Amino acid sequence: MTATAPVCFGVLPDGRAVTAHTLGTPGGPVLRVLDLGATIQALYLPDNTGGTGGTVDVALGHPDATACTTPPEAYLGAVVGRYANRIAGARFPLDGVTVELAANEGGATLHGGPDGFHRRTWRVLDAGPDRLALELVSPHGDQGFPGRLTVRATYTVTGHTVALDLAARTDAPTVVGPASHLYLNLAGEGSGTIEDHRLTVAADSYLPVSPDSLPLGGLAEVAGTPFDLTAPARLGDRVRDPHRQITAAGGIDHSFHLRGAGVRTAAVLEHPGSGRAVELVTDQPALQVYTGNALDGTLTGPGGRPYSRWAGIALEPQHHPDSPNRPELTDPVLRPGQTWRSRTEWRFRC
């Protein structure tokens, strides 16, 4: 695979055409990004197993444009927002006023609401062989969120690294926290589960959640629990652990409080069978680890295979869930004159 000119990925039921851009060069990561949702639809790595010299797609993705907006929504590879993760009660206080949002998961708002950023067509600002910049303007009141928010997503491929830079500005106080919802399976999309992968997360605490995946209280220590990922752990052992937080979620769907600040390593995902690995680097305070617990075979990938439970893992750098109601966790408020920024790097080893 190599970078190509933009191509049509299909047409949505509402008549919108979806365009795909391919970035990268042979020998390194090559990714296909859609203007719909600023979505990574495919991510190819060199395949050195068996001496084939080919490539393997390690990102879960939809096979065509129509599938991108057909329920059930799994947010495969999209930039989700305005606010990634859940906001309890579909409301939050801001400067003495209660902001009411559109609910789309019970009584909560998930990943920005029913018409979040993953369903929007982003405008292409700049496109090249190894760089793609997109922009989305979210109007005041969009899904209930205040302020006209302008968001930019810039993908770059350098060597063996894929980077995503997000930036946002507002004309009124609001909360913001978009994130990439990229699912990875380093054995190849559609190649079974991620149970044989090993995961390390640079976090000494995590956020226990209620049955509706909202924070129960404060952070808890990972020590002595299956959430202790401070050393490489086989995911199959952890997602099948009898710990009540694991069984209630059907796997891992929890936010980890990352050590330190600034750009640093958040996690390392390894697949011993192929020798592939990825180091996730970010400047965000938390990492949502989601092992694809709700995937049930309904969705089918580009290779024609259904995505069943644990078919991929999403490592999502972001704020903690429900921080608009829980500022002691992380502060997501953005005000006019400020710029919110996020950087994520996937550093691959093949």
C-alpha positions in Angstrom: 0.0 0.0 0.0 1.1 3.6 -0.7 -0.4 7.1 -0.7 -2.9 7.7 -3.5 -5.1 10.5 -4.7 -8.5 10.9 -2.9 -11.1 8.4 -4.0 -14.9 8.1 -3.4 -15.6 5.6 -0.6 -19.3 5.6 -1.3 -22.5 7.6 -0.8 -24.5 7.8 2.4 -28.3 7.3 2.5 -28.7 11.1 2.8 -26.8 11.7 -0.4 -23.4 12.7 1.1 -20.4 11.4 -0.8 -17.6 10.1 1.5 -14.0 10.6 0.4 -11.0 8.4 1.4 -7.4 9.8 1.6 -4.5 7.4 1.8 -1.3 8.5 3.6 2.1 6.9 4.0 4.8 5.1 2.0 5.7 1.4 1.6 7.8 0.0 4.4 5.9 2.0 7.0 2.4 2.5 8.2 -0.2 3.4 5.5 -3.6 4.7 6.6 -6.8 5.4 4.9 -8.7 8.3 6.4 -12.3 9.2 5.6 -13.7 12.8 5.6 -16.7 11.2 7.4 -15.8 11.4 11.1 -12.1 12.1 10.4 -12.1 8.3 10.5 -9.1 5.9 10.2 -10.8 3.3 8.1 -7.7 1.1 7.5 -4.1 1.1 8.8 -1.7 -1.1 6.9 1.6 -2.4 8.4 4.4 -4.4 6.7 3.7 -8.1 7.1 7.0 -9.9 7.6 5.4 -13.1 8.8 6.2 -16.0 6.6 8.3 -13.9 4.3 5.4 -12.7 2.3 6.6 -9.1 2.0 3.0 -7.9 1.9 0.9 -5.7 4.3 -1.7 -6.4 6.9 -4.6 -4.1 8.0 -4.6 -3.8 11.8 -7.5 -1.4 12.2 -11.1 -2.4 12.5 -13.1 -0.5 9.9 -16.3 -0.5 8.0 -16.3 -1.9 4.4 -18.2 1.0 2.8 -19.8 4.4 3.5 -23.3 3.1 4.2 -22.0 0.8 7.0 -20.4 3.8 8.7 -23.8 5.1 9.7 -25.8 1.9 10.0 -26.6 0.8 13.6 -25.3 -0.5 15.8 -22.7 2.2 16.2 -19.2 1.1 17.2 -17.4 4.3 16.3 -14.8 2.3 14.3 -11.8 4.5 13.9 -13.7 7.8 14.2 -12.9 11.0 16.0 -15.7 11.1 18.6 -17.0 14.3 20.3 -17.7 16.9 21.2 -16.9 15.0 24.4 -15.6 11.4 24.2 -17.1 9.0 26.7 -20.1 9.5 28.9 -21.8 12.4 30.6 -24.3 11.3 33.3 -27.9 12.4 33.0 -27.1 14.1 29.7 -26.5 17.4 31.6 -23.8 19.2 33.4 -23.4 22.6 35.2 -21.4 25.4 33.6 -21.0 28.8 35.2 -24.1 28.4 37.3 -26.3 27.1 34.4 -27.4 23.5 33.8 -26.6 22.5 30.2 -29.0 20.0 28.8 -27.7 17.6 26.2 -29.1 15.0 23.7 -29.1 11.6 25.3 -28.1 8.5 23.3 -27.2 5.8 25.9 -30.1 5.4 28.3 -30.1 8.8 30.1 -26.5 9.6 29.3 -24.7 11.3 26.5 -22.1 9.1 24.8 -19.4 10.3 22.5 -21.1 13.7 21.8 -24.7 12.5 21.4 -26.7 10.8 18.7 -25.4 13.1 15.9 -21.8 13.4 17.1 -18.6 14.2 15.2 -18.4 10.6 13.9 -21.4 11.3 11.7 -20.2 14.6 10.3 -18.4 15.4 7.1 -15.2 17.2 7.9 -13.8 19.7 5.5 -10.3 18.9 4.1 -7.9 21.8 4.7 -4.7 20.3 3.4 -3.8 16.9 1.9 -0.4 15.5 1.0 1.4 12.1 0.8 2.0 12.0 4.5 -0.3 14.6 6.0 -4.1 15.3 6.1 -5.7 18.2 7.9 -9.5 18.3 8.4 -11.8 20.8 10.1 -15.3 20.6 11.5 -17.4 23.5 12.8 -19.9 22.5 15.4 -22.6 25.3 15.9 -23.8 26.6 19.2 -26.4 24.3 20.6 -25.1 21.3 18.7 -26.5 18.2 20.6 -27.1 20.8 23.4 -23.4 21.9 23.8 -22.9 25.6 24.1 -20.6 27.7 21.9 -19.6 27.5 18.3 -16.7 25.1 18.3 -14.1 24.8 15.5 -12.1 21.6 15.6 -9.1 20.5 13.5 -7.8 17.0 13.2 -4.3 16.6 11.5 -2.9 13.1 10.7 0.7 12.7 9.8 2.8 9.7 9.0 6.6 9.9 9.7 8.8 6.8 9.6 6.9 4.1 11.7 4.8 6.7 13.5 1.2 7.8 12.9 0.3 11.0 14.8 -3.1 12.7 15.4 -3.2 16.3 16.5 -6.5 17.7 17.6 -7.2 21.4 18.3 -10.4 23.3 19.2 -11.5 26.8 19.8 -14.9 28.2 21.0 -16.7 31.5 21.1 -18.5 30.7 24.4 -17.7 28.7 27.5 -18.2 25.0 26.8 -16.7 21.6 27.5 -14.6 19.8 25.0 -12.7 16.5 24.8 -12.8 14.7 21.4 -10.7 11.6 21.0 -9.8 8.9 18.5 -11.8 5.7 18.7 -9.3 3.6 16.7 -9.7 -0.2 17.3 -6.5 -2.3 16.8 -6.0 -5.9 16.3 -2.3 -6.4 15.5 -2.9 -9.9 14.1 -5.0 -8.2 11.4 -8.6 -7.0 11.3 -11.0 -9.9 11.2 -8.3 -12.3 12.6 -10.1 -13.4 15.7 -9.8 -11.8 19.1 -7.2 -9.7 20.9 -7.0 -12.3 23.8 -3.5 -13.3 22.8 -2.3 -9.6 22.8 -0.3 -8.2 25.8 -1.1 -4.8 27.2 0.9 -2.5 29.4 -0.7 0.8 30.7 1.3 3.5 32.6 -1.3 4.0 35.3 -1.4 3.2 39.0 -5.2 3.9 39.3 -8.4 3.4 37.4 -12.0 4.6 37.6 -14.5 1.9 38.8 -17.9 2.3 37.1 -21.5 1.4 37.7 -23.5 -1.0 35.5 -24.2 1.9 33.2 -20.5 2.6 32.8 -20.5 5.8 34.8 -18.0 6.6 37.6 -19.0 5.1 40.9 -16.8 7.5 42.9 -13.1 8.4 42.8 -10.1 6.6 41.5 -9.0 3.2 42.9 -5.6 1.6 43.0 -4.9 -1.0 40.3 -2.7 -3.0 42.6 -4.1 -6.4 43.4 -6.8 -6.2 40.7 -7.0 -7.4 37.0 -6.6 -3.7 36.1 -3.0 -3.8 37.2 -1.4 -3.5 33.7 1.8 -1.9 34.9 3.6 -4.9 33.5 2.7 -6.7 30.2 -0.5 -8.7 30.8 -2.2 -11.2 28.4 -5.6 -9.7 27.6 -7.4 -13.0 27.5 -6.6 -13.5 31.1 -7.9 -10.1 32.1 -11.1 -9.9 30.1 -12.1 -13.3 31.5 -11.2 -12.5 35.1 -14.1 -12.9 37.6 -13.6 -9.5 39.1 -17.1 -7.9 39.3 -16.0 -4.8 37.4 -14.8 -7.1 34.5 -17.9 -9.3 34.5 -20.3 -6.4 34.6 -18.6 -4.8 31.5 -18.0 -8.1 29.7 -14.3 -7.2 29.6 -12.5 -3.9 30.1 -14.2 -0.6 29.5 -12.5 1.6 32.1 -10.6 4.8 32.3 -7.0 4.7 33.6 -5.4 7.8 35.2 -2.0 8.1 33.4 1.2 8.9 35.3 2.9 12.2 34.8 2.0 15.0 32.4 2.9 16.2 28.9 3.7 13.9 26.0 4.6 10.5 27.4 4.1 6.8 26.9 0.6 5.8 27.9 0.4 2.1 26.8 2.2 -0.6 24.9 0.2 -3.2 22.9 2.1 -6.3 21.7 1.1 -9.3 19.6 3.7 -12.0 20.2 2.5 -14.2 17.4 3.4 -11.7 14.7 6.0 -9.7 16.5 4.0 -6.5 16.0 3.7 -3.9 18.7 2.6 -0.3 19.1 3.6 2.2 21.7 0.8 4.8 22.4 2.1 8.2 23.3 -0.2 11.1 24.4 -0.4 14.3 26.4 -3.9 13.5 27.7 -4.6 12.8 31.4 -6.5 9.6 31.0 -6.7 6.5 28.8 -10.0 4.7 28.2 -9.3 1.0 27.5 -12.1 -0.8 25.7 -11.8 -4.4 24.6 -14.7 -4.4 22.2 -17.1 -6.0 24.6 -20.3 -5.0 22.8 -19.1 -6.3 19.4 -21.4 -9.3 18.6 -20.8 -10.2 15.0 -23.3 -7.8 13.6 -20.6 -5.6 12.0 -18.4 -6.9 9.2 -15.0 -5.6 8.3 -13.5 -4.9 4.9 -12.1 -8.5 4.8 -15.7 -9.9 5.0 -15.3 -11.3 8.5 -17.7 -10.4 11.3 -16.4 -8.5 14.4 -17.3 -10.6 17.4 -16.6 -9.8 21.1 -13.0 -8.7 21.7 -12.2 -8.5 18.0 -10.3 -5.3 18.7 -9.1 -3.0 21.4 -9.6 0.8 21.6 -7.0 2.8 23.5 -8.6 6.2 23.7 -6.6 9.1 25.2 -9.0 11.6 26.7 -10.5 13.2 29.8 -12.1 10.9 32.4 -15.8 10.0 31.8 -18.3 12.4 33.3 -15.7 15.1 34.0 -18.1 17.9 33.1 -20.0 16.8 36.3 -16.8 15.7 38.1 -14.2 18.4 37.7 -12.1 16.8 40.4 -11.2 14.1 37.9 -10.2 16.3 35.0 -11.2 19.8 33.9 -12.7 19.8 30.4 -13.9 23.5 30.3 -12.8 25.5 27.3 -13.3 29.3 27.2 -13.0 31.9 24.4 -9.4 32.9 23.7 -8.1 29.4 24.8 -7.1 26.6 22.5 -7.6 23.0 23.5 -5.1 20.6 22.1 -4.4 16.9 22.1 -1.6 14.8 20.6 -1.6 11.1 20.1 1.1 9.0 18.5 1.0 5.4 17.5 4.7 4.2 17.2 4.6 0.8 15.5 7.2 -2.0 15.6 6.9 -4.7 13.0 
